[in-house]
Amino acid sequence: MANCHPPPSGPEKTSNDPEDFKKSWGARDSRLGLLGILHPPYESTFIDHELNYEDQRTNLTSLMQSYLSTMADLGAETWIIHGTLMGWWWNRKARLSDIIHRPSFDLAQIMPWDSDVDVHVSADTMHFLASYYNMTIHTCRTAHARQGKNYMLEINPKWVNSSPGDSLNQIDGRWIDMLSGVFIDITAVHRRPEHPGMMFCKDSHRYREADLFPLRDSVFEDRPVKIPYNYAELLQEEYGRVSLTRTKHTFNTTSQTWERNEDWKP
């Protein structure tokens, strides 16, 4: 279980001054990618090289565990979305047939070929995190980091601008591993007063409130997690109906690993 410690001073107001946020993540990530220096999911402030496959996998696992544990400790409601939610779906589906023979709560995981993690929070939760926990550092111990690692919660001060036109600031926050540089993108979901029952993110995703809430309880990377209420419909809308029944990889129940299906056809 992740053992995380928030700043010893407790909650306090932190900076949301755009001047303290030197460069948008969008501009920074694009510049490094074009230069061939570093590609997401690495935060260049903390690392200047890409990790190998196994190190990336273990660091992403610890990243997810530390984030979920810390948000639970802070009372900040969050849920997984996009490819991370798809990883929950496929790992849960693949492993359920094996649960009788290998009882475990560790059914759902980040897909081994997935290089990033995406989560949502409500606009109210983002306001809370920005007001009291921006730029705070949290020390967490996990199975892959028994001595503890530091993680930073960084909120983009421009999160308050919910316009999709702000293309370089579509990510509202990040949970960053300060040693390996891997991070979780945190995006705020806003209500649309002019369209009751509808919600949106500044990255142009649109949602029906009834598809998101009430959130369901589940488990991901061996931690309690929230998932959208109508998760299957959301995944089909984003990735297509076939995405829930066919994948380029097959789960090997003997080795407990995903293997690429070489004869896969869309």
Secondary structure by P-SEA (a helix, b strand, c coil): cbbbbcccccccccccccccccccaaaaaaaaaaacccccccccccccccccaaaaaaaaaaaaaaaaaaaaaacbbbbbcaaaaaaaaaaaaaaccccccccccccccccccccbbbbbbcaaaaaaaaaccccbbbbbbccccccbbbbbbbbccccccccccccccccccccccccccbbbbbbbbbbcccccccccccccccccccccccbbbbbccccccccccaaaaaaaaaccccccccccccccccccbbbbcccccc
